[in-house]
Amino acid sequence: MKFSALLSLVLPLTTVLASPTSRDLAPRADTSLTGYLGVFFLGDAPNIYFYLSNGNNALSFKALNKGNPILVPKLGTKGVRDPSIINGAGAEAGKKWYIIGTDLNIATTTWDASQRKGSLKIYVWESTDLVNWGTERLVTVENSDAGMVWAPDAIWDPAKGQYLVHWASKFYAASDTAHSGKPGADVIRYAYTSDFKTFSKPQTLIDKSPTSIIDLSLIQLSENSFARFIKNETATNVFMERSDTGLFGTWTRPGGGTTFIHSGVEGPYAYADNITPGKVNLLLDYYGSDGYRPFTSTNLNANAWVDASRTNFPKNLRHGSVLGIKQDQYAALNAKWGS
Ligand SMILES: *[C@@H]1O[C@H](CO)[C@@H](O)[C@H](O)[C@H]1NC(C)=O
């Protein structure tokens, strides 16, 4: 019997046994994490800005570097949007961090042109201490029939032992090399990497055609459970789906049908709370208004999101990411970039 045939016998059984317990699991509070590092771009500036939490509060931040950018790209369009900070994992756990972002300076192009002949590359910065960052590289991840590569983000795929990097693209007919015709819907694409230098051949991860979708954000809830947040570009709302059967398992939408979280938003980013077990913090970018606003939920089996206090949450932060950090990392970031 081939191994794959054996797997197909074993998998349904383990799925049945595992699902009752895995559904109840939720992100665990991690007592070694004592703060958060936020990495964003700002509405009028396609550079990368760092924010440090005030204490161990997931929704209270202060600007680092006196509010000046930490990273300013020199390559490509010289404009970065949608930065995502990635924890090194596997052999790189605790030794490597990456920031990846969209290569798009909208001041030098138009929204139409940037989706026809936009950059097919992503920016990559890396650090070995989370505090000091080198200069960026640009890496091509998409094929030439793609119009753009938007909002790259990554999640460690424990089953594969590599980083799964994903982004949004739309595609033109092979004969339409000028990309002047009508493209297909925006879909989510992905590739694997171990070093953010070489990437596997890109493939489609999520296709909701005819709905255009962008801005995927994934969070791992337990070993096999994940939630994903996606912008419906047709309706300009953000919705959530979850899988209790892994990254390539069956995804369903809690609440069913076309349930969505909020409209007029994009760039969702979800991160586990350091203190409260099962609590997820969610940022939604009110791109037509004052940028990110925070929401929280303790039940990702439902679309049960509550508005969080914005009192200490800075205004005008745009699509970015937040990482839980340890005490020594917090102290080092504050020493180098605080005040
Ligand atoms: C996106 O929004 C449109 C317009 O409301 C709706 O018809 C479509 O079903 C939505 N698609 C998804 C995947 O939610």
The ligand as a Tripos MOL2 file, in Angstrom:
@<TRIPOS>MOLECULE
LIG
   14    14     1     0     0
SMALL
NO_CHARGES

@<TRIPOS>ATOM
      1 C1        -18.0700   39.6760   -0.9100 C.3       1 LIG1
      2 O1        -19.0170   40.7030   -0.9290 O.3       1 LIG1
      3 C2        -19.9520   40.6000   -1.9880 C.3       1 LIG1
      4 C3        -20.7920   41.8650   -1.9710 C.3       1 LIG1
      5 O2        -21.4510   42.0190   -0.7360 O.3       1 LIG1
      6 C4        -20.7730   39.3320   -1.8080 C.3       1 LIG1
      7 O3        -21.6940   39.1960   -2.8690 O.3       1 LIG1
      8 C5        -19.8100   38.1390   -1.7860 C.3       1 LIG1
      9 O4        -20.5430   36.9540   -1.5100 O.3       1 LIG1
     10 C6        -18.7410   38.3290   -0.7230 C.3       1 LIG1
     11 N1        -17.7690   37.2540   -0.8360 N.am      1 LIG1
     12 C7        -17.3150   36.5890    0.2110 C.2       1 LIG1
     13 C8        -16.3040   35.5320   -0.0600 C.3       1 LIG1
     14 O5        -17.6820   36.8180    1.3490 O.2       1 LIG1
@<TRIPOS>BOND
     1     1     2 1
     2     1    10 1
     3     2     3 1
     4     3     4 1
     5     3     6 1
     6     4     5 1
     7     6     7 1
     8     6     8 1
     9     8     9 1
    10     8    10 1
    11    10    11 1
    12    11    12 1
    13    12    13 1
    14    12    14 2
@<TRIPOS>SUBSTRUCTURE
     1 LIG1         1 GROUP 0 **** ****
